């Protein structure tokens, strides 16, 4: 078995020296293999990108027409300088993937972000057996345990309907890529119109072109005032308090995020209602996936790395934290808005 680590985090990202490529680089590089299209996992300016085929149109929307993008179907193996590379569903957003690397009998998997509950807008998560697993830990604390999404959407629908019956517009704040489409696909669209912020509508177009069934939506900037009645507006948190929101008049606001399970989170974001719904695995989900991979070595990144790593060490695994330089737009882990979220 190969004794040289297949992936090492350096100043540019996760580097595979054997194949001379990076996975989820945080600086522009010659060859980038990307787990998914949230901006805390890719950087613009790379000479070439390799992505899962399911997310190709989403990546094209985010990277632009000039980017060199190679897409690969889930499960298909591409060999790069002797390293077998394949993409496997992560269930996080459309086109999200775990990257499997195999070289001389050594199998590594870098998960990117993942969740194990099927949200019906992306291919469900699949466990990939490996010797060495690099996992995220966005919600890597025992306090994070998710309620079934069916219950959460019942809560959202009841809130929306009550607001509509009271003559209020409902505004849901969430991340424009992934969370917004998950909400649209699961709410009860018979309650009223669904209006979308421009950043959400751009991604909707890529989802629909990729074959994802979403209900009919109205681009909010082009909607008539009559469309506001009983409507659900879906917008990024960056729109809160702007003239864009004030145009809707009297409204109730909600925020959808895993962070809503923390006391005070709703108050800090100045919204009326918080709904606990994450596109990441919770504590139990992380532990279950790690166990199922069969990995003897587990690198932990992106979140509560030291807590999860120490717990895994106590279970007899070779585990360690990995510092990264990701910065961007992760829907739950980072709320800073990119340019896609500022436009209407």
Number of C-alpha atoms within 10 A of each C-alpha: 8 11 7 11 13 21 22 15 16 14 12 16 25 21 21 17 14 15 19 13 20 26 25 25 28 24 17 17 18 12 17 27 23 25 29 27 27 23 19 20 22 27 21 17 14 17 13 16 24 18 26 28 21 22 24 22 20 25 26 16 15 18 18 11 10 7 16 14 20 13 17 19 15 19 14 12 16 14 13 13 12 12 21 17 22 22 29 25 27 28 27 29 28 30 29 31 31 28 26 23 26 20 19 11 10 17 22 25 27 25 23 23 25 30 22 20 18 14 22 16 24 21 20 20 20 16 18 22 18 21 16 25 25 24 25 24 27 23 26 27 17 11 12 18 17 19 12 11 16 12 10 17 18 14 14 22 18 15 17 27 22 15 20 21 13 10 15 22 24 26 26 25 24 24 28 27 26 25 24 24 28 18 20 22 18 19 21 18 16 9 17 17 18 25 25 28 23 21 23 26 23 18 22 24 15 20 24 14 12 17 10 17 15 17 16 11 17 16 17 22 13 10 12 10 11 8 18 24 18 22 25 31 24 29 29 28 22 17 18 17 10 9 9 15 16 12 11 19 11 12 19 18 22 23 27 25 23 24 20 20 17 12 9 11 15 20 12 8 16 14 18 13 17 23 19 19 22 23 23 28 27 25 19 16 20 22 15 14 21 21 14 12 17 16 20 15 20 25 18 26 24 21 18 16 23 17 15 27 23 15 13 20 14 11 10 10 15 16 24 18 21 17 13 17 16 19 15 19 22 21 26 20 20 13 15 13 19 13 7 18 21 15 14 17
